[in-house]
């Protein structure tokens, strides 16, 4: 916190245009290091980005960026990619966010610059009541242990994504169908258990082909307790898409698959009220609304290879 206070103080003192960088310096006595303004790099003004709880926004800005630098938004380190002289990053906001706003700092070789001002807008979510097999709501010891193992499998996968993108084009929806349950719905199962639906459900008949939303690596292709036959694709940069309740899986773990590959067939496995596709999106460890990733990705740099 003290470091950030010093940063803001020095930035406020700078009167020239552009974004001022700062670096650390110290005296010979080895006492507490001080900071001084050393030079100005002609970054554009910080971009203004608006985001809502449970959504994704794209930060895209031109400047003298290097892949060796770091990007920190609020109190989180964020993955980014440099293409030419452009930095781009998919910024996610937790469903449970109570923030009003924060800033993103790019730092490299002791220099730091504000590159984005983030405004967090409010968002409300509906409620719904569902009745499902009670054994998938009130778990016995065996099923609870299984569900816990599966959470750890997902957690491990989510923490091993490459920092570079595995995709070359914008994301797309996995199926063109009506939404039957939106992201963020506050759910009550069997009149008792309350949860949040951190994915999107699409109407899909058993056997309907389901396509991956983008190029990526299959990191999970298994039968899970809650989502039944499940496929998870790692797209790089901490971006994952999940396809649940499949009747059949068509890909294996470790495969690199092109965009629009059929990864499975829709079904009604796991905790369901009927056949459908559950599509989940995770960005930087946060479950977010998939359609916001599709929208944000339309402006990714061209020729990212």
NUMI-577153 format. One record per residue (C-alpha): residue in three letters; residue number from 1; x negated, y, z. Coordinates in nm, 4 decimals, padded with zeros to 6 digits. Layout:
   aa    i         x         y         z
  Ala  NUM         X         Y         Z
...
***
This chain:
   aa    i         x         y         z
  Unk    1   00.0000   00.0000   00.0000
  Unk    2  -00.2871   00.2381   00.0867
  Unk    3  -00.4424   00.1775  -00.2560
  Unk    4  -00.1182   00.2658  -00.4313
  Unk    5  -00.0827   00.5835  -00.2234
  Unk    6  -00.4325   00.6910  -00.3315
  Unk    7  -00.3470   00.6113  -00.6939
  Unk    8  -00.0300   00.8200  -00.6898
  Unk    9  -00.2110   01.1095  -00.5217
  Unk   10  -00.4827   01.1213  -00.7862
  Unk   11  -00.2389   01.0864  -01.0735
  Unk   12  -00.0346   01.3751  -00.9361
  Unk   13  -00.3475   01.5940  -00.9279
  Unk   14  -00.4233   01.5351  -01.2950
  Unk   15  -00.2862   01.8227  -01.5035
  Unk   16  -00.3994   01.7220  -01.8530
  Unk   17  -00.1776   01.5268  -02.0970
  Unk   18  -00.1732   01.1509  -02.1500
  Unk   19  -00.2410   00.8874  -01.8842
  Unk   20  -00.5383   00.9443  -01.6578
  Unk   21  -00.7501   00.6483  -01.5513
  Unk   22  -00.9343   00.6217  -01.2229
  Unk   23  -01.2207   00.4133  -01.0956
  Unk   24  -01.3717   00.3287  -00.7595
  Unk   25  -01.6891   00.4842  -00.6257
  Unk   26  -01.8586   00.4746  -00.2865
  Unk   27  -02.1247   00.6572  -00.0852
  Unk   28  -02.4624   00.5165   00.0087
  Unk   29  -02.3608   00.4608   00.3695
  Unk   30  -02.1180   00.1883   00.2691
  Unk   31  -01.8228   00.3682   00.4294
  Unk   32  -01.4710   00.3481   00.2886
  Unk   33  -01.4681   00.3880  -00.0879
  Unk   34  -01.3178   00.7011  -00.2370
  Unk   35  -01.1578   00.7519  -00.5748
  Unk   36  -01.2238   01.0153  -00.8348
  Unk   37  -01.0851   01.0999  -01.1756
  Unk   38  -01.3488   01.0120  -01.4341
  Unk   39  -01.1966   01.0360  -01.7786
  Unk   40  -00.8788   01.0464  -01.9796
  Unk   41  -00.7806   00.7767  -02.2275
  Unk   42  -00.5171   00.8782  -02.4777
  Unk   43  -00.2447   00.6312  -02.3899
  Unk   44   00.1025   00.7342  -02.4989
  Unk   45   00.3317   00.8539  -02.2255
  Unk   46   00.4692   00.5648  -02.0118
  Unk   47   00.7644   00.3944  -02.1762
  Unk   48   01.1010   00.4008  -02.0000
  Unk   49   01.2547   00.0559  -01.9611
  Unk   50   01.5989  -00.0294  -01.8246
  Unk   51   01.6724  -00.3722  -01.6786
  Unk   52   01.9549  -00.5319  -01.4805
  Unk   53   01.9499  -00.8118  -01.2211
  Unk   54   01.9163  -01.1484  -01.3923
  Unk   55   01.7983  -01.0038  -01.7219
  Unk   56   01.4884  -00.9648  -01.9391
  Unk   57   01.3474  -00.6527  -02.1040
  Unk   58   01.0536  -00.6149  -02.3401
  Unk   59   00.7676  -00.3799  -02.2568
  Unk   60   00.5945  -00.2797  -02.5804
  Unk   61   00.3369  -00.0020  -02.5973
  Unk   62   00.0397   00.0940  -02.8163
  Unk   63  -00.2949   00.1854  -02.6662
  Unk   64  -00.6526   00.0714  -02.6035
  Unk   65  -00.5496  -00.2530  -02.4328
  Unk   66  -00.7585  -00.5629  -02.3713
  Unk   67  -00.6518  -00.9164  -02.2891
  Unk   68  -00.9025  -00.9013  -02.0032
  Unk   69  -00.6897  -00.6466  -01.8180
  Unk   70  -00.4044  -00.7045  -01.5754
  Unk   71  -00.0469  -00.5790  -01.5696
  Unk   72   00.1352  -00.5268  -01.2429
  Unk   73   00.5012  -00.4260  -01.2244
  Unk   74   00.6180  -00.3339  -00.8776
  Unk   75   00.4531  -00.5924  -00.6543
  Unk   76   00.4274  -00.8667  -00.9191
  Unk   77   00.1515  -00.9561  -01.1626
  Unk   78   00.3122  -00.9936  -01.5052
  Unk   79   00.1923  -01.1941  -01.8058
  Unk   80   00.1313  -00.9931  -02.1224
  Unk   81  -00.0096  -01.0427  -02.4709
  Unk   82  -00.2162  -00.8086  -02.6859
  Unk   83  -00.1554  -00.8083  -03.0619
  Unk   84  -00.3657  -00.5544  -03.2497
  Unk   85  -00.3548  -00.2454  -03.0294
  Unk   86  -00.0128  -00.3296  -02.8833
  Unk   87   00.0612  -00.4734  -02.5423
  Unk   88   00.3871  -00.6591  -02.5006
  Unk   89   00.5362  -00.8327  -02.2012
  Unk   90   00.8711  -00.9866  -02.1128
  Unk   91   00.9729  -00.8388  -01.7786
  Unk   92   01.2312  -01.0307  -01.5747
  Unk   93   01.4425  -00.9129  -01.2814
  Unk   94   01.5767  -01.1473  -01.0159
  Unk   95   01.9506  -01.2104  -00.9926
  Unk   96   01.9299  -01.1032  -00.6288
  Unk   97   01.7523  -00.7727  -00.6987
  Unk   98   01.8346  -00.4729  -00.4820
  Unk   99   01.5691  -00.2480  -00.6374
  Unk  100   01.6398   00.0873  -00.8020
  Unk  101   01.3169   00.1118  -00.9968
  Unk  102   00.9383   00.0765  -01.0012
  Unk  103   00.6363   00.1305  -01.2259
  Unk  104   00.4045  -00.0932  -01.4269
  Unk  105   00.0271  -00.0428  -01.4040
  Unk  106  -00.2323  -00.1677  -01.6518
  Unk  107  -00.5794  -00.2107  -01.5056
  Unk  108  -00.9111  -00.3029  -01.6640
  Unk  109  -01.2721  -00.2597  -01.5483
  Unk  110  -01.1788  -00.0422  -01.2534
  Unk  111  -00.9546   00.1879  -01.4545
  Unk  112  -00.5798   00.1992  -01.4067
  Unk  113  -00.2913   00.3613  -01.5936
  Unk  114   00.0851   00.3792  -01.5593
  Unk  115   00.2327   00.2263  -01.8758
  Unk  116   00.6026   00.1886  -01.7926
  Unk  117   00.8725   00.3327  -01.5695
  Unk  118   01.1308   00.0671  -01.4867
  Unk  119   01.4882   00.1562  -01.3948
  Unk  120   01.7013  -00.1211  -01.2423
  Unk  121   02.0726  -00.0775  -01.3033
  Unk  122   02.3437  -00.2482  -01.1001
  Unk  123   02.5417  -00.5463  -01.2262
  Unk  124   02.8396  -00.7426  -01.0930
  Unk  125   02.9226  -01.1090  -01.1482
  Unk  126   03.2536  -01.2996  -01.1496
  Unk  127   03.3536  -01.5959  -00.9338
  Unk  128   03.4866  -01.9380  -01.0307
  Unk  129   03.6075  -02.2539  -00.8556
  Unk  130   03.5133  -02.6005  -00.9800
  Unk  131   03.5956  -02.9569  -00.8832
  Unk  132   03.3302  -03.2209  -00.9522
  Unk  133   03.2189  -03.5603  -00.8236
  Unk  134   03.1732  -03.5037  -00.4494
  Unk  135   02.8528  -03.7079  -00.4402
  Unk  136   02.6896  -03.4344  -00.6491
  Unk  137   02.8041  -03.1644  -00.4069
  Unk  138   02.7472  -03.3249  -00.0658
  Unk  139   02.4279  -03.5243  -00.1108
  Unk  140   02.3308  -03.8360   00.0812
  Unk  141   01.9660  -03.8822   00.1842
  Unk  142   01.8714  -04.0714  -00.1310
  Unk  143   02.0186  -03.8135  -00.3692
  Unk  144   01.8849  -03.5226  -00.1631
  Unk  145   01.5352  -03.6700  -00.1850
  Unk  146   01.5748  -03.7177  -00.5605
  Unk  147   01.6943  -03.3604  -00.6117
  Unk  148   01.3993  -03.2327  -00.4090
  Unk  149   01.1509  -03.4323  -00.6204
  Unk  150   01.3030  -03.2915  -00.9362
  Unk  151   01.2775  -02.9347  -00.8069
  Unk  152   00.9057  -02.9918  -00.7484
  Unk  153   00.8637  -03.1278  -01.1024
  Unk  154   01.0206  -02.8110  -01.2439
  Unk  155   00.8184  -02.5877  -01.0136
  Unk  156   00.4936  -02.7505  -01.1259
  Unk  157   00.5869  -02.7056  -01.4911
  Unk  158   00.6821  -02.3401  -01.4415
  Unk  159   00.3406  -02.2665  -01.2911
  Unk  160   00.1349  -02.4080  -01.5794
  Unk  161   00.2475  -02.1995  -01.8752
  Unk  162  -00.0272  -02.0529  -02.0987
  Unk  163  -00.0630  -01.6743  -02.0887
  Unk  164  -00.0341  -01.6516  -02.4677
  Unk  165   00.2882  -01.7093  -02.6665
  Unk  166   00.3513  -02.0445  -02.8319
  Unk  167   00.6210  -01.8825  -03.0475
  Unk  168   00.5867  -01.6643  -03.3579
  Unk  169   00.9386  -01.5307  -03.3999
  Unk  170   01.2352  -01.4047  -03.1924
  Unk  171   01.4389  -01.6421  -02.9754
  Unk  172   01.7797  -01.7679  -03.0812
  Unk  173   02.0791  -01.9284  -02.9118
  Unk  174   02.0643  -02.3095  -02.9009
  Unk  175   02.4187  -02.3461  -03.0332
  Unk  176   02.6822  -02.1285  -03.1963
  Unk  177   02.9746  -02.1906  -02.9654
  Unk  178   03.2039  -02.0258  -02.7137
  Unk  179   03.0670  -01.9541  -02.3661
  Unk  180   03.2662  -02.1442  -02.1032
  Unk  181   03.0765  -02.0212  -01.7959
  Unk  182   02.8582  -01.7111  -01.7973
  Unk  183   02.5262  -01.6584  -01.6256
  Unk  184   02.5530  -01.5347  -01.2692
  Unk  185   02.8984  -01.6706  -01.1863
  Unk  186   02.9498  -01.7174  -00.8135
  Unk  187   03.0662  -02.0771  -00.7856
  Unk  188   03.2590  -02.2667  -00.5238
  Unk  189   03.2403  -02.6451  -00.5672
  Unk  190   03.5217  -02.8587  -00.4243
  Unk  191   03.6493  -02.5607  -00.2207
  Unk  192   03.3425  -02.5658   00.0057
  Unk  193   02.9911  -02.5409  -00.1405
  Unk  194   02.8920  -02.1967  -00.2747
  Unk  195   02.6170  -02.1427  -00.5331
  Unk  196   02.5217  -01.9168  -00.8216
  Unk  197   02.5295  -02.0372  -01.1813
  Unk  198   02.1902  -01.9225  -01.3086
  Unk  199   02.2429  -02.0411  -01.6649
  Unk  200   02.4990  -02.0246  -01.9459
  Unk  201   02.7432  -02.3019  -02.0389
  Unk  202   02.8522  -02.3465  -02.4004
  Unk  203   03.1417  -02.5549  -02.5306
  Unk  204   02.9961  -02.8635  -02.7012
  Unk  205   03.1446  -03.2015  -02.7870
  Unk  206   02.9555  -03.5174  -02.6980
  Unk  207   02.7028  -03.5886  -02.9725
  Unk  208   02.6774  -03.2322  -03.1058
  Unk  209   02.3143  -03.1489  -03.2050
  Unk  210   02.1342  -02.9014  -02.9791
  Unk  211   01.8379  -02.7022  -03.1130
  Unk  212   01.5449  -02.5466  -02.9296
  Unk  213   01.5629  -02.1676  -02.9073
  Unk  214   01.2045  -02.1262  -03.0247
  Unk  215   00.8740  -02.3000  -03.0847
  Unk  216   00.7131  -02.4481  -02.7749
  Unk  217   00.5875  -02.7491  -02.5814
  Unk  218   00.8164  -03.0091  -02.4259
  Unk  219   00.7178  -03.0182  -02.0586
  Unk  220   01.0200  -03.2089  -01.9236
  Unk  221   01.2372  -03.4703  -02.0941
  Unk  222   01.4059  -03.6688  -01.8162
  Unk  223   01.7296  -03.7622  -01.6453
  Unk  224   01.7873  -03.5235  -01.3526
  Unk  225   02.0417  -03.5469  -01.0724
  Unk  226   02.2167  -03.2148  -01.1308
  Unk  227   02.1607  -03.1483  -01.5026
  Unk  228   02.1629  -03.5079  -01.6263
  Unk  229   01.9589  -03.5696  -01.9411
  Unk  230   01.7444  -03.2582  -01.9461
  Unk  231   01.4834  -03.1069  -02.1788
  Unk  232   01.2630  -02.8129  -02.0761
  Unk  233   01.0509  -02.6252  -02.3313
  Unk  234   00.7505  -02.4101  -02.2390
  Unk  235   00.7208  -02.1212  -02.4868
  Unk  236   00.4106  -01.9681  -02.3276
  Unk  237   00.3842  -01.6412  -02.1314
  Unk  238   00.5840  -01.7995  -01.8487
  Unk  239   00.8966  -01.8355  -02.0663
  Unk  240   01.0933  -02.1629  -02.0404
  Unk  241   01.4260  -02.2770  -02.1836
  Unk  242   01.6274  -02.5640  -02.0325
  Unk  243   01.8902  -02.7803  -02.2034
  Unk  244   02.1066  -02.9802  -01.9646
  Unk  245   02.3827  -03.2448  -01.9545
  Unk  246   02.2667  -03.4020  -02.2827
  Unk  247   02.4016  -03.7404  -02.3885
  Unk  248   02.0716  -03.8169  -02.5607
  Unk  249   01.7214  -03.6687  -02.5640
  Unk  250   01.5372  -03.6527  -02.8980
  Unk  251   01.1930  -03.5254  -02.7885
  Unk  252   00.9172  -03.6477  -02.5581
  Unk  253   00.7027  -03.4698  -02.3012
  Unk  254   00.3844  -03.3233  -02.4498
  Unk  255   00.5255  -03.2615  -02.7977
  Unk  256   00.4784  -02.9231  -02.9655
  Unk  257   00.8016  -02.8608  -03.1527
  Unk  258   00.8901  -02.5965  -03.4132
  Unk  259   01.1749  -02.3515  -03.3697
  Unk  260   01.5252  -02.4935  -03.4371
  Unk  261   01.4137  -02.8537  -03.3721
  Unk  262   01.7003  -03.0764  -03.2554
  Unk  263   01.5941  -03.1664  -02.9014
  Unk  264   01.9014  -03.3686  -02.8069
  Unk  265   02.2747  -03.4237  -02.8326
  Unk  266   02.5349  -03.2545  -02.6141
  Unk  267   02.6980  -03.4637  -02.3435
  Unk  268   02.8476  -03.4779  -01.9947
  Unk  269   02.5678  -03.6193  -01.7781
  Unk  270   02.4835  -03.4889  -01.4305
  Unk  271   02.7130  -03.2560  -01.2334
  Unk  272   02.9818  -03.1559  -01.4824
  Unk  273   03.3551  -03.1045  -01.5227
  Unk  274   03.3376  -03.2128  -01.8875
  Unk  275   03.1146  -03.2136  -02.1984
  Unk  276   02.9136  -02.8955  -02.2561
  Unk  277   02.5617  -02.7584  -02.2912
  Unk  278   02.3961  -02.5877  -01.9959
  Unk  279   02.1286  -02.3497  -02.1265
  Unk  280   01.8881  -02.2059  -01.8731
  Unk  281   01.6104  -01.9503  -01.9243
  Unk  282   01.3237  -01.8847  -01.6827
  Unk  283   01.0807  -01.5944  -01.7276
  Unk  284   00.7908  -01.5416  -01.4866
  Unk  285   00.9499  -01.7823  -01.2398
  Unk  286   01.2921  -01.6127  -01.2386
  Unk  287   01.6113  -01.7673  -01.3786
  Unk  288   01.7590  -01.5066  -01.6142
  Unk  289   02.0407  -01.4653  -01.8648
  Unk  290   01.9410  -01.6259  -02.1956
  Unk  291   02.1161  -01.3760  -02.4214
  Unk  292   01.9019  -01.0961  -02.2755
  Unk  293   01.5859  -01.2841  -02.3817
  Unk  294   01.7277  -01.3261  -02.7316
  Unk  295   01.7985  -00.9522  -02.7507
  Unk  296   01.4622  -00.8465  -02.6046
  Unk  297   01.2644  -01.0743  -02.8375
  Unk  298   01.3992  -00.9108  -03.1538
  Unk  299   01.1280  -00.6442  -03.1208
  Unk  300   00.8231  -00.8655  -03.0697
  Unk  301   00.5086  -00.7808  -03.2703
  Unk  302   00.4853  -00.9358  -03.6136
  Unk  303   00.2032  -01.1711  -03.7063
  Unk  304   00.1289  -01.2745  -03.3474
  Unk  305  -00.0827  -01.5702  -03.4548
***
